[in-house]
Amino acid sequence: MPQHKSAAKRARQSAKRRLYNRIHRSRMRTLIKKLRATDDAEQAVAQLNEVKAYLDRLATKGIIHKNKAANLKSQLDKKVNALR
């Protein structure tokens, strides 16, 4: 139990952020899994654009590191290019 008001507020903020980050990280993983499971090239390209935009947004907000976003985008590019 926090002993100060500021510590209590920090605990509340941390809980909110943890939930927010968990939701977005989960959505990111789901989008990536769907893209990797796709066999249709045209559909994969459309999904790739959506996933890339989402990864950039998460990196900008600090939910994931910018290099992690870049690495994931690179891997997914390779996957989609192999389908063509």
C-alpha positions, 0 to 999 in steps of 0.5 A: 500500500502506498504511503504517499499520495504521489505514490498512489497516483503513480500506481494508478497511472502504471496500472492504466499504462500496463493495460493500454500497452498490453491491449496494443501489444496483443493486437500487434501480435494478432495482426502479425500472426494473420499476415504470416498465415496468409497465402494470397499475395494481394491480401498479404500486401494489403495486410502488410500496409496495415501492420506496418502503419500499426507498428510505426504508431506503436514505436512512436508512442513508445510501446515497442522500440523503434528498432523492434518495429523496423526488424518486424517490418523487414521480416514481414516484407521478406515474407510478403515478397516471397509470396509474389 
